[in-house]
Amino acid sequence: MSGQVLSEVSALVAPEREAELVTSYRELVAGPLPDGLIRTELLRGPGHRWRVQSLWRDRAALEAVRSNPKLAAAPRLFADVGAEPELTVFQVTASQIGSLALD
């Protein structure tokens, strides 16, 4: 089993603020990323539901970011566009990339 965790921050975003969210996310990831962040994506779903999913090396890397308000960027992205962010953290228990199993 991997020590990796996946954080998911989601919110309903008003249609007129969606472009602002996308721009802010692109600006954020263009800069230096926090230590331990492996991958991050901004996802748009039905009904104006948006998510930032981020894969972290381990829970300690995620907690280091969450403990510093300046680094906890995903919740702030949503708050800045007037949305109420919800955070969920998942333990990665099995993973597959192409034909390479990462259990």
Stockholm file with secondary structure:
# STOCKHOLM 1.0

chainA/1-103         MSGQVLSEVSALVAPEREAELVTSYRELVAGPLPDGLIRTELLRGPGHRWRVQSLWRDRAALEAVRSNPKLAAAPRLFADVGAEPELTVFQVTASQIGSLALD
#=GR chainA/1-103 SS CCCCEEEEEEEECCGGGHHHHHHHHHHHHHSCCCTTEEEEEEEECGGGEEEEEEEESCHHHHHHHHTSTTTCHHHHHHHHTTCCCEEEEEECCCCEETTEECC
#=GC SS_cons         CCCCEEEEEEEECCGGGHHHHHHHHHHHHHSCCCTTEEEEEEEECGGGEEEEEEEESCHHHHHHHHTSTTTCHHHHHHHHTTCCCEEEEEECCCCEETTEECC
//
